[in-house]
């Protein structure tokens, strides 16, 4: 396995003594993505990273990729800056092997198979959960590398409102605002955001390629007297992004209705109906639209300290547009179950799912995990799970490209983890291996791939200091050629440090380090690694008023993570600054 950069080891060594000196106690946060059930991070048997509201407010990212880059197990490439095509490799798996959810609704293009990471506005998110490892036994197809879920505000307490205006480099401008709260038994949240930029030239000598987005979220939930609830939630982002040979009008949207009802003291029934849309209209009049509709029913049975979950799901994909596919729709039926057992300091989790897909038949996936609380501070866990990736409509049916005889990708992952939480600090180490059969590459099945890796994450609240660090080292191999899988990096690191200087001022920064990668399967074309420094500061200059300044890529580093087909490099943004002023709090 490749060596972790020396600067990463130094940062980790400096972080550990600071963590041990922490004195303030914090309760572990809750997560829901790993199992569909609410549990604390300490109780989870999965590798999970949480990006909370406070982190979002401090870092003020303009793009979703800024949040994800350098997180444990996450590798990103972008074809330029600001709304350009973004590919995410979770634990070295393919770009179509990570599920994206917004408030529980899946969002993706059924034609390309990938998720629209570049069009998700982080300004409207309240929390992000990153779950690493196979989750097909819960979420079905494509959850090979993991699941990323964004949550929007759900509304609690008195109704606070906020409005924010900002401007910065590359003629970037932003206006956003919203309100959320709870009145009697009704909680609600509404927010909108507009962002526009002239962008940067995506290749040398080219014109600037702009991006604009108008996005909104909304949710209403009625809480019933018996403990049940019913609600609706929606998200929508649309706009235009320019690239080297044209531009695309895009729309991404989710809409979901859900209800939960306690049928007995120990039995809760849940039902959800949702739709995800991904639409793109290019300036050459080519059009690719996806509509995915899902109906899911769950039954939760509380058996003392144990829990049994039984569910069924129906998914229907429909594609329309300018391309004539041999098939333009498909359904997927599934039934699944989970069992959680607790035996004092030991926890066990079992899950099993059966999928019946119109295009590629039946698939059975499962997972088993166990954890042991050693002393109330340290915990060990071990898990093994299977997953599969469904071929996309392009893989199967795109004219003169698709292969209708493709098999789904199949994977097996084994993971061992150790974590600790004491007072105001935490740390987590995970070692994993994923073996993939029938890897889908350019509409062909590759026999075998193997990905081994180590992930380390740690964080602390030390009085006025907030510190978070992550290191990932991986070895993603094509077992047939022994080459590294295309465009995957083998190492990355991230360090976020923020300080509340006084009641009015705060300052911080992030260091992101990324190793090299190969832009071709033969490993002949190497793209060098890079390091970025981002700085930020905040000033509360009056009651309910604050100003924030961010400066990204402080040293104006030139770097590239992908190439055009003709061999020229995609440019990335140099030094940029952005100043925003906000009234109120989210």
N, C-alpha and C positions, 0 to 999 in steps of 0.2 A: 504493500500500500504506500502511496506517495507520502512524503514527509509534510507535516503541517508547517506553515511558514513560521520562522523564528519569532517574528513580531507577535504572532498569535500566542505562542507559548509564554512570552514575556507578559502579555496582557492578562492571561489566565493566572499566572503566578502572582501578579499584583492584586488580582481580584479576590483571591482566597482569603488573605488576612483581613481584608476589609469586611468580608462576609462574616467571618468569625467574631468580629467586634460588634456586630449589630445587637441592639438591645430591645427594640420595639417589636412587640408581637403583632403579627398580622394573620388573619384567618385565610386559609387557602381558598382560591376562587372556585366557583362552580363551572362545570362544562356540561354540554349536552350532546355535542357532535359524536363523540366516540361510541356511544351506546344507545342514543335516542332517549336516555334517561338522565335526569339531572343528578350529578355527583360531583364531589370535590375533586380537584386535580390529584390530591393525595390518594383518593380512593380509586382513581382511574387506573386500569391495567394497560393503558395505551401511552404512547409518547405524544404529548400535547403541548403546544405553545399557545399562549393567550396574549393577544394584543388588546389592551383595554382602552376605555375612553380617555383616561389620563395620558396614556402614551400617544394616542391619536392627537390630542390637543397640544401636547408638547412638540411633537415632530412636524405637524402641519404638512403632511405629504400632499403633493399635487397629483400623484399617480399611485395606484394600488401596488404596483411593482416596487415602489420605494419602501413600503412596509414589509414586503415579503423577502426582499433581497438580503441574503446572509442569514436568514433564520435557519435553525437546525434542519438539515435534510432538504432545503429548498435551493434550487438553482434556476436562474432566470436568464433568458436572452431576449433582447428587444431589437427589432429592425428599425432603429432610430429612436428618437425621443418624442414624447407627447402623443399618446394615442396610436402608436404604431404597433404592428403585430407583435404580440408577446407570447413566448413559449415558456411553460413552467415544467421543470423536471423535478418530481418529488422522489427523493431517494434513488435518483438515476433512472427511474422508469420513464416511459415515453410521454410526450406532451399531451396525449389524449387519455392518460392513465391516472389523472387526478380529477376528482369530482369537485365542482364549484356549486355551492348552495348559497342562496340569499334568503334568510328567514325560513330555511327548510325546503325551499323550492329549487330544483336543479335547473342550472342555466348552462347551455352549451349549444354549439352548432352540430346538428346531426349529420350535416354533409361533411365538414372537415373533421369532426370528432372532438375539437378543442373547445375550451372555454374562452369567453371574451374578457380576459384579464385586463386588457388595456382600456376597457370602457366602464369599469366599475369605479365610481367616484368615492374615494375614501373619506371625503368631507362629510358624507351623509351616514357613515357607519358609526355604530356605537361600540362594537366589539368584533374581533375576529378570532376564530379558533382554527388552528392548524393541527390536524391529526395525521400522524405519520404511520404508515403501515397499512396492510390490506384491510379493506372494509366492505368487500363484496358480500359477505354474509349478512350485512345489514342494508347496504345501499345498492346492491346488485352490480351491474356492469360498470367497468371503468374505474372502480375504486381500488386500483392495484397499488399505486404509490401512496395514496392517502386521500384526505378530504379537507377542503378549505371552506369554511362557512363564515359569511358576513352577516352580522345582526344589525338591524336598525333600531333606534330607540323605541321602546314599547310604552313609555309613559307611566310615571309614578310620581306621587307627591303633588305639591302645588304646581300649577302650570307655569313653568318658566319659558321665556321666549328669548331668541337671539337673532342677531343679524350681523353679517360679516362682509367686509369689502376688502379687496386686495389687488395689488398690481406688482409686476416685477419684470425680470429680464425677458427678452424675446417678445415684447409687447403682450405679456400675459396679464389677464384680468379675470377677476372673480367676484361674484356677488352670491351670497347665500343667506338663508334664514330659515327659522322654524320655530315650532312650539310643541311642547309635549307635557302631559300631566295626567292627573286622574281626578275625576269629579264623581263623588259617590262610588258607584260600582262600575263606572265606565272609564277605561284608560284609553289614551289616544296619543298619536304622534303625527305631525305633518312637517315636512321640510322640503326645501328646493335649493338647487345650486346651479349656477351658470359659470362656465369656465371657457376662456378663449385664449389662444396664443397663436402668434405667427410661426412658432416652431423654429427648427433649425434645418439647414440643408442636410438631407439624409445621405448625400454623397458629395464629394469635393467638386466644386464648380457648379453645383446645382442651386436652384432657388430654395428659399425657405419653404418648408412643408408644414402647413398649419393644422390645427385641431380645435374643434369646439364641441362643447357638450352642454346640454340642458337636462338636468336630472331631478327627479322628485321621489319622495317616499311618503307612504301614508299607512296608518294602521289604527284600527278601532277594535276594542275588545270589551265585551260585557261579561262581568263576573257574577255568577249566579249565587244565590243564597246557600245552595247545598254544596258549594265548592267547585262546581263545574264552570265552564266558560265557553263563549262562542265569539269568534272574531274574524276579521278580514285584514290582510296585509298586502301591500303592493309596492313595487319598485319599477322605475322606468328611467332609462337614459337614452338619449338620441342626439345625433349631431353629424358632423362630417370630419373625416380625417384624410389628409393628402399624403400621397406617397410619390415615388420617383416618376411614375408614368401616368398618374391620374389621381382620382380621389374616390372615396366611398361614403355614401350616406348610410348610417347604421342606426339600428334600434335594438336595444335589449330590454326585456321586461319580464317581471314575475308578478303573479297574482295568486293568492291563496286564501282559502276559507277553511277554518278548522274549528272543531268543537271537542270538548272533553266532558265526560259526565260520569260521576261515581254511581255505578249501578248497585253496588253494595259497599260495605265498609272496606272490603279488601279487593274490590274489582273496579277498575276505571276503564271505560271505553273511550277511544279517541277515533275521530274521523277527519280526514283532510282531503280537499279537492284543490288542485293547483294547476297552473299553466305557466310554462316558460317559453319565451319567444326570443329568437335571435335572427335579425334580418339585416341584409346588406345589399345595397344597390350601387353598383360601380358605374363610373362615367361612360363606360363602353356599353351600357345597358344590360350587362350581365347581372343576374339577381339570384341570391341564394337565401331562402327563408326556411326557418325551422320553427315548428310549433310542437311542443311536448306537453301532453296532458297526463296528469297522474291522479289516481284515486288510491288512498291508503287507509286501511283500518287497523287499529291496534287494540289489544286487550292486555291490561296490566293486572297481574294478580300478586298482591303483597302477601307473602307467607312468612310472617314474623320478620326475621332479619333477611329473608330471602325474597327474590322477585322472579316471576316468570312473565315473559312478554311473548305474545303470539300475534302475528300479523299477516296481512295479505295486501298485495299491491297490484295495480293495473297501470301500465304505462303505454301510451300511444304516441309515436313520432310521425309527423307529417312534414314532408319537404315540398316546397313549391319554388318556382323561379323560371329562369330562362334555359336551364339545362334539363333535357329529357332523360330521366333515369329509368332503367328497366322496372324498378320498383320505387314508389314515392312515399310509402308508408309502411310501418310495421308496429306490431304490438308486442308487449312483454307481460306475461302473467307471472306472479311470484307469491310464494308463501314462505314465511320465515319465523324463527323463534329464537329467544335468548333466555338463558337461565343464569341468575346470579345467586351464588351461595356464599354465606359467611360463616366461618368457624373461628370465632375469636380473632386472633391476629392474622388469620389466613382468609383470602378471598379467592373465589373461582368464578370464571365466566365461560359459558359455552354458547355458541351461536351456530345456526344452520339455516341455509336458504336454498330453495329450489326455484330456478328461473326457467320459463318456457318461452323462447323467443321465436317469432315467426320466421326470422331470417336464418338463424343458425342453430335452432333446436334447444335442447335442454342443457342446463349447467347446474351443478350442485357445488356450493362453496360452504366452508365452515371455518370455525376458529375456536381455539381453546386457550385460556390464559389463566395464570395463577399469580397471586401476590402474597407477600408475607411481611407484616410490620414487625421489624426486629425489636425496636425499643421505644416506639412512639416518635422517633425522629427519622430513622432510616428504614427504607423499604426496598425489597427486591421484587422483581417481577420477571416472568417468562411467558412467552406466547408463541403460538404457531397458527398461521392462517393461510387459506387459499383465496385466490381472486382470479377474475378474468376481465379482459377488455374486449368489448364488442367491436367488430369491424364497422367503420362508419359507412355512410351511403357512398361517399367518394371511394373508399376502399373496395366496396363491392360492385358499384354500378356506374361510376363516372365513365362517360364514353371514351373508348380507346385507352383506358387506364385501369378501370376497376376489374376486380377478380372475384366473381360470384362463388368461387370454390374456397375462398379464404376460411381458415379456422380461427376461432377466437384465441387471443393470447391467454395463456394459463400460467399462474405463478404460485409459488409456495414461499412463505417468508417465516423465518424463525428469528426471534428477538429476545435478548436478555437485557434488563435494565436495572439500575440502582439509583435511588433518589434519596434526598434528605431535605428536611425543612426544620429549621430551628429559629424561633423568634422571628426576625424580619428578613431572613434570607432563605434561599432555596437553591438546590442544584439537582441536575439529572444527567445521567450518562446512559446511553443505549448503544448496544452492539447488535447488528442485524446482518442477515444474508437473505437475499431474494434470488430465487432461480426461476427464470421465465422460459417457457416453451412456446414455440410458434409465434415469436415476436413479429409483429406486423411492421414491415418497412417497405414503403413504396408498393403497396398492394401485393406483397409477397410475404410468406411466412419464413422467418429465420428460425432454425431449429432450436438453438439454445443461447441464453444470455445469463450472466451471473453478476450480481451486484452485492458487494460487501461494504460495510461502512460502520463508522463510529460517530455518534453525535453527543455533544456536551453543551448543556445550557445552564446558566446560573444567574441569579439576580438578587438584589437586596434593596431595602429602604433603610438608609443609615442617617436618620435625622433629616437634615436638609439635602442629603444626597440620594439619588436614585441611580442604580447601576444595573446593567444587564449585559451579559456576554454570551456568545454562542460560537462553537467551533464544529465543523463537519469535515470528515475525511472519508472518501469513498473510492472504490475500485470498480467502476462499471465496465464489464468486459463482454464482448461478443465471443462466446466460447468456441465458435467455429473458426474464427480468424485470430483470436487472442488480442485483437485490437480494442482500444477503448471505444465505447459507444459514442457515436457522433454527437458533437456539441456539448457533451457533458464535461463539467469540471470535476476534479478529484478532491478539491479542498476549498473551504471558504471559512470566513470568520466575520463576526460582527461584535462591536462594542458600543453600547449607548451609555452615556454618562450625563446626568442632569443635576443641577443644584439650585435650590431655592435660596437666593442670596439674602433676601429679606422678604417682608410682606408684599413688596411691590415688584421686585426684580427676580428673574430666574435666567439661567443660561445653561447651555448644554451642547453636546456634539455627538456624532456617530462616526465610527470608523468602519468601513466595509472593505474586506479583502477577498479577492477571488482569484483562484488559480487558473492555469491555462486550460485550453480546450482545443480539440481538433474539429475543423469545419467539414471534414470528409470522413467517410467510413474507413478509408485506407490509412488514416492517420498520417497523411503527407502534408496537410495544410494546418499549421499550428497558429492559434491566436493566443497572444501572451496574456498573462494574468494582469490584474490591476489592483490598485488601492485607492479609495476615495475617503475624503474627510468632509463631513457636513457639519455646520455650526448653526446655532439658533439661540435666540434670546427673547424674553417676554417682559413687558412692562405694564403693570396695572396702574394707569395714570389717573384714574378717577373711579368712583363707585360704579361697578358693573361695566367699566370700560377697560379694554386691554389692547395692546399692540404687540405684534409678533413679527420678528425678522428672521428669515432663514437664508443661509448662504450654502448652497450645495456645490460639491466638487471644488472646494476652496482653492486647491492648487492647480485648477484648470487642466486636469489630467486628460490626455488624449488616449482613448482605448476603444477596442472593438470586440464585440462578442459574436458577430455573424458577418457573412459576406454575401454580396449579390452573386447571381449565377455567373456573371462575367469576371468574378474574382475581386471586384472592388469592395472595400469595406463599408459597412453601414456606420455612419457617424453617430456619436453619442453627444449629449449636451456637455458643454464645457462649464465654466463657472457661471452659476446663476444665482440671483437674489430675488426674494419675494417678501413684500411687506404687507401685512394685513392688520385691520382694525376691527375689533369685535365689541358689540354691546350685548350684554347678557351672557348666560351660560347654557350649555347643552346638557 
